[in-house]
Amino acid sequence: MFSEEPDGSAPWRPDVCTNWFGRLRAELDLNHVRLHDVRHFVATALGDAGTNIATISVRLDHRDKATTLNIYSHSFPAADAEAGALIGTILGTVPASRRRSPSGSTT
């Protein structure tokens, strides 16, 4: 999750991040915030911004995208709203003569 390289190719050793975070948390008097909370925030923020699940999964070092989806999919309401709007747009472009009513007849 943390790296000196822009592409994340050389991650920090876990103890570097843990020690840094512990000092910062104490300095800011945020003892209730866990490092894992920051990880959850990053995954949620990326997903809500539309980052694809494969990229988020790699950033979190999950071996399987299903793990990321199982843990974080509930956190992406904006993506769900966008999907609904897209389907509405697609359905709205169907010519009226080709639309079917709920009973199955053409309108």
C-alpha positions in Angstrom: 0.0 0.0 0.0 2.9 2.4 0.7 5.9 2.8 -1.6 8.5 5.3 -2.5 7.9 4.3 -6.2 4.9 5.9 -7.9 3.9 2.6 -9.4 4.1 0.9 -6.0 6.7 -1.6 -7.2 8.9 -1.4 -4.1 6.6 -1.5 -1.0 7.9 -0.6 2.4 8.7 -3.3 4.9 5.7 -3.8 7.2 7.5 -2.8 10.3 8.5 0.6 8.8 4.9 1.5 8.1 3.7 0.2 11.5 6.4 2.2 13.4 5.8 5.3 11.4 2.0 5.0 11.9 2.3 4.4 15.6 4.4 7.5 16.1 2.1 9.7 14.0 -1.0 8.3 15.7 0.4 9.1 19.2 1.5 12.6 18.1 -2.0 13.3 16.8 -3.7 11.6 19.8 -5.7 9.3 17.5 -5.1 6.1 19.5 -8.5 4.8 18.4 -7.4 4.7 14.7 -5.8 1.4 13.6 -3.5 1.0 10.6 -6.0 -1.4 9.2 -8.6 1.4 9.2 -6.3 3.3 6.8 -6.2 0.2 4.5 -10.0 0.0 4.5 -10.2 3.7 3.7 -7.9 3.4 0.7 -9.8 0.4 -0.7 -13.1 2.2 -0.2 -12.0 5.5 -1.6 -10.5 3.8 -4.7 -13.6 1.8 -5.3 -15.9 4.7 -4.8 -13.8 6.7 -7.3 -14.4 4.0 -9.9 -11.0 2.2 -9.8 -11.5 -1.3 -11.1 -11.5 -4.1 -8.6 -8.4 -5.8 -10.2 -6.3 -2.7 -9.5 -7.7 -2.4 -5.9 -6.9 -6.0 -5.3 -3.3 -5.6 -6.4 -2.9 -2.5 -4.3 -4.1 -4.5 -1.2 -2.0 -7.5 -2.1 -4.9 -9.8 -2.3 -4.2 -13.0 -4.3 -7.7 -13.2 -5.5 -10.1 -10.4 -6.7 -12.9 -12.3 -5.0 -11.3 -11.6 -1.6 -11.4 -7.8 -2.3 -15.0 -8.1 -3.6 -16.1 -10.1 -0.5 -14.6 -7.5 1.9 -15.2 -4.2 0.1 -18.0 -4.4 -2.4 -20.6 -3.0 0.1 -18.4 0.1 0.2 -18.9 1.1 -3.4 -22.4 2.8 -3.5 -21.3 5.3 -6.1 -20.4 2.6 -8.5 -23.8 0.9 -8.0 -25.5 4.2 -8.7 -23.5 4.7 -11.8 -24.3 1.2 -13.0 -28.0 1.9 -12.5 -27.8 5.2 -14.4 -26.0 3.5 -17.3 -28.7 0.8 -17.6 -31.3 3.6 -17.4 -29.6 5.4 -20.3 -29.3 2.3 -22.3 -32.9 1.4 -21.8 -34.0 4.9 -22.5 -32.4 4.6 -26.0 -34.6 1.7 -27.0 -37.1 3.1 -29.6 -40.7 3.2 -28.2 -41.9 0.9 -30.9 -39.5 -1.8 -29.6 -40.3 -1.5 -25.9 -42.2 -4.2 -24.2 -44.7 -3.6 -21.4 -44.5 -5.8 -18.3 -47.2 -8.1 -19.8 -44.9 -8.8 -22.7 -46.7 -6.9 -25.4 -45.1 -4.2 -27.6 -46.0 -0.6 -26.8 
